Amino acid sequence: MSTSPRFGSAAVEHAEAVLVEQYPRLVRLAYLTLPDTRGRHTRVLLAHKAVQRALPRTGTPAAPAPAGAGTADESGTHLTLVRSRVLRAALAPSGPAGGTWARIGRPPGPPFVWGLRLWPPAGGIDEAAQTLSGAPAPVRAAFVLHHLDDVTEDETVRLLGLAGAADPAGTVREALALPVAEELLRALRRPEFDASVVSARPTDLLRRRRRARAGWAGLATLAVTLTVLSVRGPSPEPDPGPAAGPAPSGALDPARLQRVPSDAWSDTARVDFTAWPARGGRTGDRDLLARALRTWAAPGTTRVSAAPGTTAEPPPRPPQLLYAGDVDGRTLVLLRDGDRVVRYGEAGTASGGRTLDITRTDDSGVTTAAALTLSRAPGGASARYLLAPWIAAAATRDLTRAGDAARPLAFAADGATAPAAVPPAGARADGAPCASWPVIELTSSTRIVEKHSFVLTDLGGLSPVHLTYTPLPDGSAAAPARQPREATGPEARAAWAPQACRLGELRPGAYRAVNVWDFAAAQLPDGAGRAVWSCTRASGWAGPGDATVRLRLEAGTPQDVTRARSTAACGRFGQHLLAGFRWRSPAGRWYLLAAGSRHVTGITATGAVRAGSSDRTLAAPWPGPDGAVSLTGILAGGGTVTALDGAGGGRD
C-alpha cells in the first residue's frame, strides 16, 4: 500500500525559509481572507497566528506538487504547503460546515495582548479589506492569490481545494468577477503597504483602570448575591420582555464604523481621506451615529443633495467615521465610504431638520482631501471647514487682489475652523464681476512636506476646490513642459486676479480642481499691448473636465475665446492646444487672433481669413463680414492640431 510523501527535517527547514521570505504576503492573504466581522486588531493577530502556525512539523504529509512540476521544484512545493495551511486556518472561522472549528464548537482565539491595540497601516491593506468585505472568505482568498500574489487560476483552484474550500473553481470565477479598482491593486503592491507592518497603540488607560475596579466590585456583589440566594431560594423566573427586532446589517452598525488612529497620517504614503481620524465631541454618541447611518440607508423625507455623478446609495460596508459634533446649532456627522464622503446634519433636536450631502472624492490627495465644509451661516456669507490632520496653518485671501495679504484663520484642535468668508452667491450664479473672491490658503505640516501651501475655494459643495497655475512655456518646444503649481506666488495670483469671479460659472460639487494655464503670449495689433492666452481647466472628480480659453489683456476683463465640455484639453492628456477668435481692436478694426501651445510651430487659417504664421501666434486682418474660419496648427514632432471648439475639439 502506498503512502503520501511526508516532510523530513531538511524539508521543514526549507519550508521555514519559504515562510520567512513570503511572510508579508502570507499575512496579507490571511488578513484579507479572515471574516470582516472581526475587528482589525483581532484580524491582525489571527493573521500572524495563522502564518506562524503554518510551518509544518516533521512527518507532515506534503502537498502534491503542482501539475507539470518536477522534483526540483521544491520551493514551489513548500510554498504550496504553507499557503494551503494559512488558507485552512483563515477559512476555518467562516469555512464550510464540518470544518475544524465547527467540529469543536468554537472559533480560534487570538493571542491576546493586554492593553494594546494593533492596526494595519492606513489605506492599502485595510482599504482592500473594506472593498472585499461583502464577498465570502474563499472568494477573498482567491482574489488575493490571483490578483496580488500572481498565482495562476488553476493553481488558485488547487490551493483552495487543499484548504478545504467548497467549489474552488466557482470561487475563483467569482473572485475574477469582483469589480475592484486598478488603483487599489497598484497601492497594495507598493512596498509601503506591507501587511505585516502594524501600528500599536494603548487602549484607554483610565477606562481600563475603571473597568478593573468595576470588575472587582462586581465580583464582590455577585458573591453577596449568591449567598443571599442560597438562603432565600431561587426567585420566580421573570416574564420575558418583548423580542428584540432584527439586528441592523453590519454596514449600519455604529460599533463597526472604521476609526483611524489620530497620527496615522504622519506614517503613511497615502495622505488622503483614508488617513483622517474620527474627530469631534460626539464620536462616542452611538445614538447619533445610528441615526446618521439609518438616514443614509433610508432618507425618507430628508433633504438629500448629491454632487453630479455621485450615487446616494447606502454604504455596502461599514464606513469610516471622520467627524461627529455640534457646530453652530446643528449636529453633524461626516462619513467616508470608498470614493464618497457624506455629511449628515440635524437640528439641535434630533427630531427634524435633517440633511444629507454627498460628494465624490476619487483619487483625492494632500490638497483635495485637505478640507471639507462643515457648516454655512444663514445667508451663505461664511462657512466653517474641517481641516485635514496634516494642516499646520490656515489663512484667508481675496483672490481678486493679487497683492492681498494673508489673514490667519483660526481652527480648533479637532480641525474645525472659525467662520471664513465665502464667495458671494450672485457671483456663483452668473460669473459677473464681483467685489471680492475669498479663498483659504492652507499649509501642510513639515512632517509630510516642507514649505507646501496651497489654495482652496468654496464653490458651494461639500468639498472645496483646489486652485493651481501653470506659467507660460519656458523657451523652445524642446524645453520640458511646465507643470501646474500652487496658486500662492505673485505670478499665479496675478493670473488668477482678473478671472477669479468667473469661478462662479462652475456647478457646485462637480469639480475637484481648477487650473489656469498660460500657454502663449503676444503683442496685439493697433498698439493694444501685450496679451496672454490662457486655458482654465476645471477637472471633475470622474476624470473629464471643462476647458475655457481666454485672452487676458494688461487691463480690463479677460475675453472668452472658446470653451469645451467634457474634454481632456488643457490637462495632462490634452497638452496640444490651438484656439482663435474674431477680435476688435481699440481702433475699431477686426482681426483674427490665434495661438497654440508650446509644440505648435506654425498656424494656418483658411475660409473667411486666409493667413499663416510660422510661430505659435497669429494676428491677421479679418476682411468683410463674419464668416467661418478653420485653423490648423503644425506640431514640432510632426502632425497637426485643430482648434478647440465647443464640442471638445483640438484633436491631433
For each residue, the residues with C-beta under 8 A, 3 or more apart:
1:
2:
3: 6
4: 61 62
5: 61 62
6: 3 59 60 61 62
7: 11 12 15 56 57 58 59 60 61 62 81
8: 11 12 58
9: 12 13 58
10: 13 14
11: 7 8 14 15 62 74 78
12: 7 8 9 15 16 55 56 57 58 60
13: 9 10 16 17
14: 10 11 17 18 74 75 78
15: 7 11 12 18 19 55 56 78 81 82
16: 12 13 19 20 55
17: 13 14 20 21 78
18: 14 15 21 22 75 78 79 82
19: 15 16 22 23 26 51 54 55 82
20: 16 17 23
21: 17 18
22: 18 19 25 26 79 82
23: 19 20 26 27 51 196
24: 27 28 194 195 196 197
25: 22 28 29 148 149 195
26: 19 22 23 29 30 51 54 82 83 86
27: 23 24 30 31 47 48 51 195 196
28: 24 25 31 32 125 144 148 188 195 196
29: 25 26 32 33 83 86 87 90 141 144 145 148 149
30: 26 27 33 34 46 47 48 50 51 86 89 90
31: 27 28 34 43 44 47 120 125 129 195
32: 28 29 125 128 129 132 140 141 143 144
33: 29 30 87 90 91 137 138 140 141 144
34: 30 31 38 43 46 47 90 93 137
35: 38 93 94 137
36: 43 129 130 132 133 250 317
37: 250
38: 34 35 42 43 46 93
39: 42 43
40: 43 44 118 119 120 126 129
41: 44 45 117 118 119
42: 38 39 45 46 110
43: 31 34 36 38 39 40 46 47 129
44: 31 40 41 47 48 118 119 120 198
45: 41 42 48 49 110 111 112 113 118
46: 30 34 38 42 43 49 50 90 108 110
47: 27 30 31 34 43 44 50 51 90 195
48: 27 30 44 45 51 52 196
49: 45 46 52 53 89 108 110 111
50: 30 46 47 53 54 86 89 90
51: 19 23 26 27 30 47 48 54 86
52: 48 49 55
53: 49 50 85 89
54: 19 26 50 51 82 85 86 89
55: 12 15 16 19 52 82
56: 7 12 15 60 81 82 85
57: 7 12 60
58: 7 8 9 12
59: 6 7
60: 6 7 12 56 57 81
61: 4 5 6 7
62: 4 5 6 7 11 77 81
63: 77 80 81 84 162
64:
65: 69 70 71 73 76 77 80
66: 69 73 76 77 80 155 158
67: 154 158
68:
69: 65 66 73 76 77
70: 65 73
71: 65 74
72:
73: 65 66 69 70 76 77
74: 11 14 71 77 78
75: 14 18 78 79
76: 65 66 69 73 79 80
77: 62 63 65 66 69 73 74 80 81
78: 11 14 15 17 18 74 75 81 82
79: 18 22 75 76 82 83
80: 63 65 66 76 77 83 84 155 158 159 162
81: 7 15 56 60 62 63 77 78 84 85
82: 15 18 19 22 26 54 55 56 78 79 85 86
83: 26 29 79 80 86 87 145 159
84: 63 80 81 87 88 159 162 163
85: 53 54 56 81 82 88 89
86: 26 29 30 50 51 54 82 83 89 90
87: 29 33 83 84 90 91 141 159 160 162 163 165
88: 84 85 91 92 100 162 163 164
89: 30 49 50 53 54 85 86 92 108
90: 29 30 33 34 46 47 50 86 87 93 137 141
91: 33 87 88 94 95 99 137 138 141 163 164 165
92: 88 89 95 99 100 101 107 108
93: 34 35 38 90 101 107 108 137
94: 35 91 136 137
95: 91 92 99 101 102 137 138 164 165
96: 99 102 164 165 166
97: 102
98: 102 103
99: 91 92 95 96 102 103 164
100: 88 92 103 104
101: 92 93 95 104 105 106 107 108
102: 95 96 97 98 99 105
103: 98 99 100
104: 100 101
105: 101 102
106: 101
107: 92 93 101
108: 46 49 89 92 93 101
109: 112
110: 42 45 46 49
111: 45 49
112: 45 109
113: 45 116 118
114:
115: 202 203 205 208
116: 113 200 201 202 203
117: 41 200 201 202 203
118: 40 41 44 45 113 198 199 200
119: 40 41 44 122 126 198 199 201 260 261 264
120: 31 40 44 124 125 126 195 197 198 199
121: 124 125 126 192 193 194 197 198 199 264 267 268
122: 119 126 260 261 264 265 267 268 270 274 275
123: 126 127 187 193 268 270 272 274 275
124: 120 121 127 128 187 188 190 192 193 268 270
125: 28 31 32 120 121 128 129 188 193 195
126: 40 119 120 121 122 123 129 130 258 274
127: 123 124 130 131 184 187 274
128: 32 124 125 131 132 180 184 188
129: 31 32 36 40 43 125 126 132 133
130: 36 126 127 133 258 317 318 338
131: 127 128 180 184 317 338
132: 32 36 128 129 135 139 140 143 178 180
133: 36 129 130 250 316 317 318
134: 316 317
135: 132 139 140 143 174 175 178
136: 94 139 140 171 174
137: 33 34 35 90 91 93 94 95 140 141
138: 33 91 95 141 142 160 165 166 168 171
139: 132 135 136 142 143 171 174 175 178
140: 32 33 132 135 136 137 143 144 175
141: 29 32 33 87 90 91 137 138 144 145 160 163 165 171
142: 138 139 145 146 156 160 168 171 172 174 175 176
143: 32 132 135 139 140 146 147 148 175 178 180
144: 28 29 32 33 140 141 147 148 149
145: 29 83 141 142 148 149 151 155 156 159
146: 142 143 149 150 151 152 153 156 172 175 176
147: 143 144 175 180 185
148: 25 28 29 143 144 145 185 188 189
149: 25 29 144 145 146
150: 146
151: 145 146 155 156 159
152: 146 155 156
153: 146 156 157 172 176
154: 67 157 158
155: 66 80 145 151 152 158 159
156: 142 145 146 151 152 153 159 160 168 172 175
157: 153 154 160 161 168 169 171 172
158: 66 67 80 154 155 161 162 168
159: 80 83 84 87 145 151 155 156 162 163 168
160: 87 138 141 142 156 157 163 165 168 171 172
161: 157 158 164 165 168
162: 63 80 84 87 88 158 159
163: 84 87 88 91 141 159 160
164: 88 91 95 96 99 161
165: 87 91 95 96 138 141 160 161 168 171
166: 96 138 171
167: 170 171
168: 138 142 156 157 158 159 160 161 165 171 172
169: 157 172 173
170: 167 173 174
171: 136 138 139 141 142 157 160 165 166 167 168 174 175
172: 142 146 153 156 157 160 168 169 175 176
173: 169 170 176 177
174: 135 136 139 142 170 171 177 178
175: 135 139 140 142 143 146 147 156 171 172 178
176: 142 146 153 172 173
177: 173 174
178: 132 135 139 143 174 175
179:
180: 128 131 132 143 147 184 185
181: 184 185
182: 185 186
183: 186 187 363
184: 127 128 131 180 181 187 188
185: 147 148 180 181 182 188 189
186: 182 183 189 190
187: 123 124 127 183 184 190 193 270
188: 28 124 125 128 148 184 185 193
189: 148 185 186 193
190: 124 186 187 193 269
191: 194
192: 121 124 268 269
193: 121 123 124 125 187 188 189 190 269 270
194: 24 121 191 197
195: 24 25 27 28 31 47 120 125
196: 23 24 27 28 48
197: 24 120 121 194
198: 44 118 119 120 121
199: 118 119 120 121 261 264 267
200: 116 117 118
201: 116 117 119 261
202: 115 116 117 205
203: 115 116 117 207 208
204: 207 208
205: 115 202 208 209
206: 209 210
207: 203 204 210 211
208: 115 203 204 205 211 212
209: 205 206 212 213
210: 206 207 213 214
211: 207 208 214 215
212: 208 209 215 216
213: 209 210 216 217
214: 210 211 217 218
215: 211 212 218 219
216: 212 213 219 220
217: 213 214 220 221
218: 214 215 221 222
219: 215 216 222 223
220: 216 217 223 224
221: 217 218 224 225
222: 218 219 225 226
223: 219 220 226 227
224: 220 221 227 228
225: 221 222 228 229
226: 222 223 229 230
227: 223 224 230 231
228: 224 225 231 232
229: 225 226 232 233 234 235
230: 226 227
231: 227 228
232: 228 229 235
233: 229
234: 229
235: 229 232
236:
237:
238:
239:
240:
241:
242:
243:
244: 247
245:
246:
247: 244 253
248: 252 253 290 293 294
249: 252 253
250: 36 37 133 253 256 317 318
251: 256 293 297 314 315 316 317 318 319
252: 248 249 290 293 294 297 314
253: 247 248 249 250 256 257 293 318
254: 257 286 289 290 293
255: 286
256: 250 251 253 318
257: 253 254 278 289 318 319 320 321 335
258: 126 130 318 319 320 321
259: 277 278 283 320 321
260: 119 122 264 274 275 276 277 278 320
261: 119 122 199 201 264 277
262: 277 389
263: 266 267 277 389
264: 119 121 122 199 260 261 267 268 275 277
265: 122 268 271 275 276 277 388 389 390 448
266: 263 390 445 447 448
267: 121 122 199 263 264
268: 121 122 123 124 192 264 265 271 274 275
269: 190 192 193
270: 122 123 124 187 193 274 275
271: 265 268 275 365 366 369 390 448
272: 123 275 361 364 365 366 368 369
273: 276 320 322 336 341 361 364 369
274: 122 123 126 127 260 268 270 320 336
275: 122 123 260 264 265 268 270 271 272 388 389 390
276: 260 265 273 279 320 322 336 369 388 389
277: 259 260 261 262 263 264 265 389
278: 257 259 260 283 320 321 322 323 324
279: 276 283 322 323 325 386 389 414 415
280: 283 323 324 325 332 414 416
281: 324 325 326 414
282: 285 288 324 325 326 331 333
283: 259 278 279 280 321 323 324 325
284:
285: 282 288 289 324
286: 254 255 289 290
287: 290 291 350
288: 282 285 291 292 324 331 333 350
289: 254 257 285 286 292 293 321 324 333
290: 248 252 254 286 287 293 294
291: 287 288 294 295 344 346 350
292: 288 289 295 296 324 333 335 344
293: 248 251 252 253 254 289 290 296 297 315 319 335
294: 248 252 290 291 297 298
295: 291 292 298 299 300 302 344 354 356
296: 292 293 299 314 315 335 342 344 356
297: 251 252 293 294 314
298: 294 295 314
299: 295 296 302 304 312 356
300: 295
301:
302: 295 299 354 355 356
303: 354 355 356
304: 299 312 355 356 357 358
305: 355 356 357 358 509
306: 310 311 312 357 358 359
307: 310 358 359 360 461 462 463 508 509 510 541
308: 507 509 510 540
309: 360 510 540 541 542
310: 306 307 340 358 359 360 509 541
311: 306 340 358
312: 299 304 306 356 358
313:
314: 251 252 296 297 298
315: 251 293 296 318 319 335 337
316: 133 134 251 337
317: 36 130 131 133 134 250 251 337
318: 130 133 250 251 253 256 257 258 315
319: 251 257 258 293 315 335 336 337 342
320: 257 258 259 260 273 274 276 278 335 336 337
321: 257 258 259 278 283 289 324 333 334 335
322: 273 276 278 279 334 335 336 341 372 386
323: 278 279 280 283 332 333 334 374 386 414 415
324: 278 280 281 282 283 285 288 289 292 321 331 332 333 334
325: 279 280 281 282 283 331 332 414 416
326: 281 282 329 330 331 332
327: 330 331 332 374 375 384 416
328: 375 377 384
329: 326 347 348
330: 326 327 345 346 347 348 353 375
331: 282 288 324 325 326 327 345 346 347 348 350
332: 280 323 324 325 326 327 343 344 345 374 375
333: 282 288 289 292 321 323 324 343 344 345
334: 321 322 323 324 341 342 343 344 372 374 386
335: 257 292 293 296 315 319 320 321 322 341 342 344
336: 273 274 276 319 320 322 340 341 342 361
337: 315 316 317 319 320 340 341 342
338: 130 131
339: 360 361 362 541
340: 310 311 336 337 358 359 360 361
341: 273 322 334 335 336 337 358 359 361 372 462 463
342: 296 319 334 335 336 337 356 357 358
343: 332 333 334 355 356 357 358 372 373 374 462
344: 291 292 295 296 332 333 334 335 354 355 356
345: 330 331 332 333 353 354 355 356 357 375
346: 291 330 331 349 350 352 353 354 355
347: 329 330 331 350 351 352 353 354
348: 329 330 331
349: 346 352 353
350: 287 288 291 331 346 347
351: 347
352: 346 347 349
353: 330 345 346 347 349
354: 295 302 303 344 345 346 347
355: 302 303 304 305 343 344 345 346
356: 295 296 299 302 303 304 305 312 342 343 344 345
357: 304 305 306 342 343 345 462
358: 304 305 306 307 310 311 312 340 341 342 343 462
359: 306 307 310 340 341 461 462 463 509 541
360: 307 309 310 339 340 463 509 512 541 542
361: 272 273 336 339 340 341 364 368 369 463 541
362: 339 512 541 542
363: 183 368
364: 272 273 361 368 369 512
365: 271 272 368 369
366: 271 272 369 370 390 444 448 449 452
367: 370 454 456 466 513
368: 272 361 363 364 365 463 466 512 513
369: 271 272 273 276 361 364 365 366 388
370: 366 367 387 388 390 391 442 444 454 456 464 466
371: 385 386 387 388 391 440 442 456 463 464
372: 322 334 341 343 385 386 462 463 464
373: 343 376 383 384 385 386 458 461 462 463 464
374: 323 327 332 334 343 383 384 385 386 416 417
375: 327 328 330 332 345 383 384
376: 373 380 382 383 422
377: 328 380 381 382 383 419
378:
379:
380: 376 377 383 422 425
381: 377 421 422
382: 376 377 419 420 421 422
383: 373 374 375 376 377 380 419 420 422 458
384: 327 328 373 374 375 416 417 418 419 420
385: 371 372 373 374 411 416 417 420 440 464
386: 279 322 323 334 371 372 373 374 414 415 416 417
387: 370 371 391 394 411 415 416 417 442
388: 265 275 276 369 370 371 391 415
389: 262 263 265 275 276 277 279 415
390: 265 266 271 275 366 370 444 445 447 448
391: 370 371 387 388 394 411 415 442 443 444 445
392: 443 444 445 446
393: 408 442 443
394: 387 391 408 409 410 411 417 440 441 442 443
395: 406 407 408 409 440 441 442
396: 406 407 409 420 421 438 439 440 441
397: 401 404 405 406 407 438 439 440 441 455
398: 401 404 436 437 438 439
399: 404 436 437 438 439 455 457 467 493 496 497 500
400: 434 435 436 437 497 498 500 501
401: 397 398 404 436 497
402: 490 493 494 496 497
403: 493
404: 397 398 399 401 493
405: 397
406: 395 396 397 441
407: 395 396 397
408: 393 394 395
409: 394 395 396 417 418 420 440
410: 394 417 418
411: 385 387 391 394 415 416 417 418
412: 415 416 417
413:
414: 279 280 281 323 325 386
415: 279 323 386 387 388 389 391 411 412
416: 280 325 327 374 384 385 386 387 411 412
417: 374 384 385 386 387 394 409 410 411 412 420 440
418: 384 409 410 411
419: 377 382 383 384
420: 382 383 384 385 396 409 417 438 440
421: 381 382 396 436 438
422: 376 380 381 382 383 438 458
423: 427 428 434 436 437 438 457 458 459 503 504
424: 427 428 434 435 436
425: 380 428 429
426: 429 430 432 434 504
427: 423 424 430 431 432 434 437 501 503 504
428: 423 424 425 459 460 504 508
429: 425 426 504
430: 426 427 504 505
431: 427 501 502 503 504 505
432: 426 427 501 504
433: 501 557
434: 400 423 424 426 427 437 500 501 504
435: 400 424
436: 398 399 400 401 421 423 424
437: 398 399 400 423 427 434 457 500 501 503
438: 396 397 398 399 420 421 422 423 457 458
439: 396 397 398 399 455 456 457 467
440: 371 385 394 395 396 397 409 417 420 455 456 457 458 464
441: 394 395 396 397 406 453 454 455 456 488
442: 370 371 387 391 393 394 395 453 454 455 456
443: 391 392 393 394 452 453
444: 366 370 390 391 392 448 449 452 453 454
445: 266 390 391 392 448 449
446: 392 449 450
447: 266 390
448: 265 266 271 366 390 444 445
449: 366 444 445 446 452
450: 446
451:
452: 366 443 444 449 486
453: 441 442 443 444 486 488
454: 367 370 441 442 444 466 467 468 486 487 488
455: 397 399 439 440 441 442 466 467 486 487 488
456: 367 370 371 439 440 441 442 464 465 466 467
457: 399 423 437 438 439 440 464 465 467 503 514
458: 373 383 422 423 438 440 464 465
459: 423 428 464 465 503 506 507 508 509 511
460: 428 508 509
461: 307 359 373 464 465 508 509 510
462: 307 341 343 357 358 359 372 373 509
463: 307 341 359 360 361 368 371 372 373 509 512
464: 370 371 372 373 385 440 456 457 458 459 461
465: 456 457 458 459 461 503 506 511 512 513 514
466: 367 368 370 454 455 456 512 513 514
467: 399 439 454 455 456 457 487 496 513 514 515
468: 454 484 485 486 487 492 513 514 515 516
469: 484 485 486 487 489 491 492 495 496 515 516 517 518
470: 482 483 484 485 515 516 517 518 519
471: 474 482 485 491 492 518
472: 482 518 519 520 521 532
473: 477 479 481 482 519 520 597 598
474: 471 479 482
475: 478 479
476: 479 598
477: 473 598 599 600 601 636
478: 475 636
479: 473 474 475 476 598
480:
481: 473 575 598
482: 470 471 472 473 474
483: 470
484: 468 469 470 515 517
485: 468 469 470 471 489 492
486: 452 453 454 455 468 469 489 492
487: 454 455 467 468 469 492 493 496 516
488: 441 453 454 455 492 493
489: 469 485 486 492 493
490: 402 493 494
491: 469 471 494 495
492: 468 469 471 485 486 487 488 489 495 496 516
493: 399 402 403 404 487 488 489 490 496 497
494: 402 490 491 497
495: 469 491 492 499 516 518 532 534 552
496: 399 402 467 469 487 492 493 499 500 516
497: 399 400 401 402 493 494 500
498: 400 552 556 557 558
499: 495 496 502 503 516 534 536 550 552 558
500: 399 400 434 437 496 497 503
501: 400 427 431 432 433 434 437 504
502: 431 499 505 536 548 558
503: 423 427 431 437 457 459 465 499 500 506 514
504: 423 426 427 428 429 430 431 432 434 501
505: 430 431 502
506: 459 465 503 510 511 514 538 546
507: 308 459 510 511
508: 307 428 459 460 461
509: 305 307 308 310 359 360 459 460 461 462 463
510: 307 308 309 461 506 507 538 540 541
511: 459 465 506 507 514 538 539 540 541 545
512: 360 362 364 368 463 465 466 539 540 541
513: 367 368 465 466 467 468 538 539
514: 457 465 466 467 468 503 506 511 536 537 538 539
515: 467 468 469 470 484 536 537 539 570
516: 468 469 470 487 492 495 496 499 534 535 536
517: 469 470 484 534 535 536 537 570
518: 469 470 471 472 495 521 532 533 534 552
519: 470 472 473 533 534 535 570 577 595 596 597 598
520: 472 473 532 533 595 596 597 616 617
521: 472 518 530 531 532 533 617
522: 530 531 533 595 617 619
523: 529 530 531
524: 527 528 529 530 531 553 583 585 593 619
525: 528 585 589 591 619
526: 585 586 587 589
527: 524 586
528: 524 525 531 553 585 586
529: 523 524 553 554 555
530: 521 522 523 524 554
531: 521 522 523 524 528 551 552 553 554
532: 472 495 518 520 521 551 552
533: 518 519 520 521 522 549 550 551 552 561 579 595 617
534: 495 499 516 517 518 519 549 550 552 558
535: 516 517 519 547 548 549 550 569 570 577 579
536: 499 502 514 515 516 517 547 548 549 550 570
537: 514 515 517 545 546 547 569 570 571
538: 506 510 511 513 514 545 546 547
539: 511 512 513 514 515 543 545 571
540: 308 309 510 511 512 543 544 545 546
541: 307 309 310 339 359 360 361 362 510 511 512
542: 309 360 362
543: 539 540
544: 540 566 567 568
545: 511 537 538 539 540 566 567 568 571
546: 506 537 538 540 563 564 565 566 567
547: 535 536 537 538 563 564 567 569 570 571 574 644
548: 502 535 536 560 562 563
549: 533 534 535 536 560 561 562 563 570 577 579 644
550: 499 533 534 535 536 558 559 560 561
551: 531 532 533 558 559 561 581 583 593
552: 495 498 499 518 531 532 533 534 558
553: 524 528 529 531 556 558 559
554: 529 530 531
555: 529
556: 498 553
557: 433 498
558: 498 499 502 534 550 551 552 553
559: 550 551 553 581 583
560: 548 549 550 563
561: 533 549 550 551 579 580 581
562: 548 549 579 581 643 644 645 646
563: 546 547 548 549 560 646
564: 546 547 567 569 644 645 646 647 648 649 650
565: 546 646 648
566: 544 545 546 648
567: 544 545 546 547 564 570 574 644 648 650
568: 544 545 571 573 574 648
569: 535 537 547 564 574 577 644 648 650
570: 515 517 519 535 536 537 547 549 567 574 577
571: 537 539 545 547 568 574 575
572: 575
573: 568
574: 547 567 568 569 570 571 577 650
575: 481 571 572 597 599
576: 596 597 599 600 633 635 641 650 652
577: 519 535 549 569 570 574 596 597 600 641 644 650
578: 594 595 596 597 600 603 631 632 633 641 642 643 644 650
579: 533 535 549 561 562 594 595 596 631 643 644 650
580: 561 592 593 594 595 603 605 618 629 631 643
581: 551 559 561 562 592 593
582: 590 591 592 622 626 629
583: 524 551 559 590 591 592 593
584: 588 589 590 591
585: 524 525 526 528 588 589 590 591
586: 526 527 528
587: 526
588: 584 585
589: 525 526 584 585 621
590: 582 583 584 585 621 622
591: 525 582 583 584 585 619 620 621 622
592: 580 581 582 583 605 609 611 618 619 620 621 622 629
593: 524 551 580 581 583 617 618 619
594: 578 579 580 603 605 613 617 618 619 631 643
595: 519 520 522 533 578 579 580 603 616 617 618
596: 519 520 576 577 578 579 599 600 603 616 617 633 641
597: 473 519 520 575 576 577 578 600 616
598: 473 476 477 479 481 519 616
599: 477 575 576 596 635 636 637
600: 477 576 577 578 596 597 603 616 633 634 635 636 641
601: 477 614 615 616 634 635 636
602: 612 613 614 615 633 634
603: 578 580 594 595 596 600 612 613 615 616 617 618 631 632 633 634
604: 611 612 613 631 632 633 634
605: 580 592 594 609 610 611 612 618 620 629 630 631
606: 609 610 629 630 632
607: 610 627 628 629 630
608: 622 623 624 626 627 628 629
609: 592 605 606 620 621 622 623 627 629
610: 605 606 607
611: 592 604 605 618 620
612: 602 603 604 605 618
613: 594 602 603 604 617 618
614: 601 602
615: 601 602 603 618
616: 520 595 596 597 598 600 601 603
617: 520 521 522 533 593 594 595 596 603 613
618: 580 592 593 594 595 603 605 611 612 613 615
619: 522 524 525 591 592 593 594
620: 591 592 605 609 611
621: 589 590 591 592 609
622: 582 590 591 592 608 609
623: 608 609
624: 608 627
625:
626: 582 608
627: 607 608 609 624
628: 607 608
629: 580 582 592 605 606 607 608 609
630: 605 606 607 642 643
631: 578 579 580 594 603 604 605 642 643
632: 578 603 604 606 640 641 642 643
633: 576 578 596 600 602 603 604 640 641 642 643
634: 600 601 602 603 604 640
635: 576 599 600 601 638 639 640 641 652
636: 477 478 599 600 601
637: 599
638: 635
639: 635 652
640: 632 633 634 635 652
641: 576 577 578 596 600 632 633 635 650 651 652
642: 578 630 631 632 633 649 650 651
643: 562 578 579 580 594 630 631 632 633 649 650
644: 547 549 562 564 567 569 577 578 579 648 649 650
645: 562 564 648 649 650
646: 562 563 564 565 649
647: 564
648: 564 565 566 567 568 569 644 645
649: 564 642 643 644 645 646
650: 564 567 569 574 576 577 578 579 641 642 643 644 645
651: 641 642
652: 576 635 639 640 641
